[in-house]
């Protein structure tokens, strides 16, 4: 009888087999931004998107952009250390509006109301269809849907 595998290792193997481990890992840095870069930088920056191993950041002021250019090697090191492997090769800075770190309880973010087209939802379901565990499949689907809605909302704001 084989020794049982941990849920963590089974999940890692499944995500890797589906080819969605890197995208999920990459986008996890958005939620952990403050912990990765520290509060001072997090208050002045906000991750906008991640494409072709390039992280695009909105920055509050041009002087911060200049300072962050000097810090780019350290930021890349911290980000890739968080991700566990070198998944980000460059960071691009752009002057932009930084949203407040937390919303008052009476307000809810607008992006959850962002509609997704049937094609996007069908592609997500096709990716996740191979996962047999219903609870895990639904959890991963929720993550992908929220990420897609947030990305679509951010593109509209540009």
Secondary structure as UniProt FT lines:
FT   HELIX           7..18
FT   HELIX           21..31
FT   HELIX           33..37
FT   HELIX           39..44
FT   STRAND          45..51
FT   TURN            52..53
FT   STRAND          54..59
FT   HELIX           62..83
FT   STRAND          90..95
FT   TURN            105..106
FT   HELIX           111..113
FT   HELIX           118..128
FT   TURN            129..130
FT   HELIX           134..157
//
